Amino acid sequence: MSEGNDQDQGKGRLSLRPAGRSEVGHTVDAGSVRQSFSHGRSKVVQVEVRKNRKPVSGAPKAGVSGGRGAGGRQPGKRGLTDTELAVRQRVLEEQRKETALKEAQRIEQEKIQILSAAEEARRREDDERRAAEEREREAIEAQQQETSSDAESSEAAVASPSDERGPVVSAQPIPGVVTLAPPPGRLRPLAERAIMPTKPLVQTRPAPAPSATPASGAGETLRLRTGREGAEEERRGPARKGATPPPKRNAGPAKKDTGRRSGRIDVQAAIEGDDDKTRSLASVRRQRERERRQAELERLRTDQVRVVRDVVLPETITVQELANRMAARQGEVIKSLMKMGVMATVTQSIDADTAQLIVEEFGHRVRRVSESDVEIGIQGVEDIEDDMTSRPPVVTIMGHVDHGKTSLLDALRTTDIAAGEAGGITQHIGAYQVKLASGAKITFIDTPGHEAFTAMRARGASVTDVVVLVVAADDGVMPQTAEAIKHAKAANAPIIVAINKIDKPGANADRVRQELLSYELVVESMGGDVQDVEVSALKRTNLDKLEEAILLQAEILDLKANPERAAEGAVIEGRLDRGRGPVSTVLVQKGTLRKGDIVVAGAEWGRVRALVDDRNRQVSDAPPSMPVEILGIAGVPEAGSSFVVVENENRAREISEFRQRKIKEHAAAGKTAARGTLDQMLARIQAGAQKEVAVLIKADVQGSAEAIKLTVEKLAHEEVAVRVLNDTVGQITESDVQLAKASDGLIIAFNVRATSQAREMAQRDGVEIRYYSIIYQVADDIEQLVKGKVAPKHREKFLGYAEIRQVFNITKVGKVAGSYITEGVVKRGCGVRLLRDGVVIHEGDLSQLKRFKDDVKEVARGYECGLSFAGYNDLREGDVVECFEMELVPA
Ligand SMILES: Nc1nc2c(ncn2[C@@H]2O[C@H](COP(=O)(O)OP(=O)(O)OP(=O)(O)O)[C@@H](O)[C@H]2O)c(=O)[nH]1
């Protein structure tokens, strides 16, 4: 301590020597300090080093350890003493404080400057924004005037780089504020931009510590926003933006923000109702943008849900399948059907038209397909004129009963040049061809009559080129002659009139010609264009002339066909031959039919095993207009159906299967329809209004079956329906009997017989089988049946007149008219009409009929009687009583 005092007192300098070099040559462990004093005095002070005391590095201690020598140097260092260090420390501290104070003052100064600049900037910004809002309002008003559909265009305007908001940001930077337009590649999403304010963007950076060095440049930002603060501002909207420059929240100018008010509604404003003033444009825009996005989302959602499908619709479809194909709920489909008035269960089938309506209602596309598409293309290509060659005409003979159609066909058959040869035209195959001496050929359809002709036509086979109308010269035009004319005309077939039985004594051909005039058939001899030939089938007179006329007509018609193509034609007849199986007679109309061809005929198909002509000879091919029998088809095709040669068996099978399916469907649909009206029909039958005669027709050939069907159907009466259950070819089997029994019908067997089992069954079940070999007997029989079932009718029968001479009023009885019978009789309980001056004034029943005081049953003309009416008393002298009764008249 004394040494320290000395040091303080003296004006000596302290100098440190390195250890180990003390002047007194002390040990290296101890350092020495030489003290210099005035007048050349000096003193060396020993300094001990305590090694366990670690000197604090870096920061000199504020005071010197009291445990050591005062003013002692730190051992091993040539630095300042602790005291010196402490002094320096103090001075430095003071200096720092002073600098900090100055700095704080400067910052404060700068803040004030910056704040005023910010206030200035904000004012400018406000002006800018107001101007922009004004422009925008004008733009919106202009937009609103446009059609509502320009929502798209407004959207485009938002996304457009020429948006007025963009230029506002970059074109007019505000001094003192760094404005950053978003880089072109980093445009904010539309929605985000939509809610951005229309003021310049403010540069944001991480907030530095308040004590950090303040920004040096004047262009540096004053807005030191934290991310949270920024988000907050964005949330509050543009009204608040730029209004509160931190750090001082209570900065005076910031509070006076007009934009802030614009986003809020105060109570006063709400009461006064000037809400529209308080709602900012930005808010309106945000609202619109929200709505637009909502709508967009909704549209996207519905678009995803409503997948438009292509729904393939066949001719019929079950509700279940329809729902599956639309991927819709069955319940929904049923509901839609119900709305349309169609009650259907899921398993029920609906037709394609109904299904189409449903599919369209569900917003899907309909693709109608038909199973019949399988038939597309089977008819082959159209023939070109150059490939066509002449073909023989096909003739059908029509006419009234017994005018000689069959006789004429037979007679014409003999005109064939080969007729005289053995085997001539012997076979009746439904059609035959005659070859004339000239070499010309004519094909005759062997089933005469317009019924068969029309039945064929109804099935789409118009095979006839020329119609020969047979009219007996002794009989003239008869009802069926007229019908035949109608049928021929309906088919646009030219007519040649054959005036037959010209050999007969009473024959008058001119009368026939005259009568034909009324059916618009004008023969050539009378100035018309209809050829007529007088013939005798019996005497075979003028048959050649008839044939000439046919050939002439054919020439006029210019009948041609291409023989060099796959054959097509019509089935004329089909039958089951005991030895040969199903046999179909066809008429080739186009191309040439050859052995080995694969044929689809009606719903049947097969490979042609053999071709047999009308002379029962096997032929290898059949050219156009040739009738021929085909062996090899699996079943019996319907008469009138078409046949066509197809390329392979698969195709044939496909078409045949489709057609058979269709036939079954039609049958099923027919039954359903019948069932549909069964209730009504039963009700009518029970009420005696309608009855039914059901028949099942079995015939030897399809043509006969057809003819019988047409005949019996024509017999249907308005009260009694005739239903043909089936018309087929072949023996009567047990299933036929069953069918007839189920429908309470009878079986018409035309040239066929029942099997023994079927006969037994029919006897047991009481099913009637009627055998015929003449069509007209069938017609007569069925007519009787129909008439037998027609309900008897009630008919009024006039009885007589009585004249009222005097009216008596009798107590408890009422008025009694003393009358005189002027005509007929009056019967007790009969119907009466009271006529006054010829006018019916009452109709009712007679309650009393008296002669003198006795009740009588009837009073005849010329007698007097007493009459009283049931429930009617207004009887006067001079009135006339008309008496009648109702009677039952059998149909
Ligand atoms: N005298 C005479 N009789 C004829 C002639 N042609 C037909 N007949 C007779 O007239 C009758 C009826 O002849 P069909 O050939 O059966 O007459 P159809 O028009 O075929 O009669 P349906 O088959 O019942 O429609 C027969 O008895 C024939 O013999 C003829 O030219 N002269």
Ligand as a Chemical Component Dictionary entry (heavy atoms), coordinates in Angstrom:
data_LIG
# 
_chem_comp.id                   LIG 
_chem_comp.type                 NON-POLYMER 
_chem_comp.pdbx_formal_charge   0 
_chem_comp.three_letter_code    LIG 
# 
loop_
_chem_comp_atom.comp_id 
_chem_comp_atom.atom_id 
_chem_comp_atom.alt_atom_id 
_chem_comp_atom.type_symbol 
_chem_comp_atom.charge 
_chem_comp_atom.model_Cartn_x 
_chem_comp_atom.model_Cartn_y 
_chem_comp_atom.model_Cartn_z 
_chem_comp_atom.pdbx_ordinal 
LIG N1  N1  N 0 -117.826 -73.525 -120.659 1  
LIG C1  C1  C 0 -116.734 -73.190 -120.019 2  
LIG N2  N2  N 0 -116.615 -73.517 -118.743 3  
LIG C2  C2  C 0 -115.474 -73.173 -118.079 4  
LIG C3  C3  C 0 -114.459 -72.452 -118.710 5  
LIG N3  N3  N 0 -113.501 -72.248 -117.826 6  
LIG C4  C4  C 0 -113.875 -72.816 -116.686 7  
LIG N4  N4  N 0 -115.082 -73.379 -116.799 8  
LIG C5  C5  C 0 -115.792 -74.037 -115.759 9  
LIG O1  O1  O 0 -116.084 -73.180 -114.695 10 
LIG C6  C6  C 0 -116.024 -73.858 -113.448 11 
LIG C7  C7  C 0 -115.126 -73.151 -112.508 12 
LIG O2  O2  O 0 -113.856 -73.193 -112.988 13 
LIG P1  P1  P 0 -112.566 -72.976 -112.034 14 
LIG O3  O3  O 0 -111.405 -72.990 -112.888 15 
LIG O4  O4  O 0 -112.632 -73.932 -110.919 16 
LIG O5  O5  O 0 -112.851 -71.564 -111.573 17 
LIG P2  P2  P 0 -112.026 -70.779 -110.473 18 
LIG O6  O6  O 0 -112.163 -69.343 -110.749 19 
LIG O7  O7  O 0 -110.676 -71.326 -110.383 20 
LIG O8  O8  O 0 -112.869 -71.127 -109.189 21 
LIG P3  P3  P 0 -112.367 -71.078 -107.704 22 
LIG O9  O9  O 0 -111.115 -71.910 -107.636 23 
LIG O10 O10 O 0 -113.490 -71.670 -106.955 24 
LIG O11 O11 O 0 -112.138 -69.665 -107.420 25 
LIG C8  C8  C 0 -115.545 -75.249 -113.779 26 
LIG O12 O12 O 0 -116.634 -76.142 -113.753 27 
LIG C9  C9  C 0 -115.003 -75.163 -115.176 28 
LIG O13 O13 O 0 -115.200 -76.350 -115.900 29 
LIG C10 C10 C 0 -114.653 -72.131 -120.096 30 
LIG O14 O14 O 0 -113.847 -71.486 -120.716 31 
LIG N5  N5  N 0 -115.783 -72.511 -120.713 32 
# 
loop_
_chem_comp_bond.comp_id 
_chem_comp_bond.atom_id_1 
_chem_comp_bond.atom_id_2 
_chem_comp_bond.value_order 
_chem_comp_bond.pdbx_ordinal 
LIG N1  C1  SING 1  
LIG C1  N2  DOUB 2  
LIG C1  N5  SING 3  
LIG N2  C2  SING 4  
LIG C2  C3  DOUB 5  
LIG C2  N4  SING 6  
LIG C3  N3  SING 7  
LIG C3  C10 SING 8  
LIG N3  C4  DOUB 9  
LIG C4  N4  SING 10 
LIG N4  C5  SING 11 
LIG C5  O1  SING 12 
LIG C5  C9  SING 13 
LIG O1  C6  SING 14 
LIG C6  C7  SING 15 
LIG C6  C8  SING 16 
LIG C7  O2  SING 17 
LIG O2  P1  SING 18 
LIG P1  O3  DOUB 19 
LIG P1  O4  SING 20 
LIG P1  O5  SING 21 
LIG O5  P2  SING 22 
LIG P2  O6  DOUB 23 
LIG P2  O7  SING 24 
LIG P2  O8  SING 25 
LIG O8  P3  SING 26 
LIG P3  O9  DOUB 27 
LIG P3  O10 SING 28 
LIG P3  O11 SING 29 
LIG C8  O12 SING 30 
LIG C8  C9  SING 31 
LIG C9  O13 SING 32 
LIG C10 O14 DOUB 33 
LIG C10 N5  SING 34 
# 
